[in-house]
């Protein structure tokens, strides 16, 4: 079995997991997705904030 086949199988399994999860508990799945996206957004916001502070420090 090639690596590409394994990757495709894993993608299909992950997609099936998401579909079953949403089917069984739509509200819980939406809450989990919202929490995840909020965390990712906070992470990138912190990186941008700290990066801009660093660049301002270099300019001074």
C-alpha positions as CSV (number, residue, x, y, z in Angstrom):
1,X,0.0,0.0,0.0
2,X,1.5,3.3,-1.0
3,X,1.8,6.4,1.1
4,X,-0.7,8.3,-1.1
5,X,-3.3,5.5,-0.5
6,X,-2.8,5.7,3.3
7,X,-3.2,9.5,3.2
8,X,-6.5,9.2,1.3
9,X,-7.8,6.6,3.7
10,X,-6.9,8.8,6.7
11,X,-8.6,11.8,5.1
12,X,-11.8,9.8,4.4
13,X,-11.8,8.5,8.0
14,X,-11.4,12.0,9.4
15,X,-14.2,13.2,7.1
16,X,-16.5,10.3,8.2
17,X,-15.7,11.1,11.8
18,X,-16.7,14.7,11.4
19,X,-19.9,13.8,9.6
20,X,-20.9,11.2,12.2
21,X,-20.1,13.7,15.0
22,X,-22.2,16.4,13.5
23,X,-25.0,13.9,12.8
24,X,-25.1,12.7,16.4
25,X,-24.6,16.0,18.2
26,X,-24.9,19.1,16.0
27,X,-24.9,21.6,18.9
28,X,-21.9,20.0,20.6
29,X,-20.0,19.8,17.3
30,X,-20.7,23.5,16.6
31,X,-19.5,24.4,20.1
32,X,-16.3,22.4,19.7
33,X,-15.6,23.9,16.3
34,X,-16.3,27.4,17.6
35,X,-13.9,26.9,20.5
36,X,-11.2,25.6,18.2
37,X,-11.5,28.5,15.8
38,X,-11.5,31.0,18.7
39,X,-8.3,29.5,20.0
40,X,-6.7,29.5,16.6
41,X,-7.7,33.1,16.1
42,X,-6.4,34.1,19.5
43,X,-3.1,32.4,18.7
44,X,-2.6,34.3,15.4
45,X,-3.7,37.5,17.1
46,X,-1.0,37.1,19.8
47,X,1.6,36.3,17.1
48,X,0.8,39.4,15.2
49,X,0.7,41.6,18.3
50,X,4.1,40.2,19.6
51,X,5.6,40.4,16.1
52,X,4.6,44.1,15.7
53,X,6.0,44.9,19.2
54,X,9.3,43.2,18.2
55,X,9.5,45.1,15.0
56,X,8.7,48.4,16.8
57,X,11.5,47.6,19.2
58,X,14.0,47.1,16.4
59,X,13.0,50.4,14.9
60,X,13.8,52.3,18.1
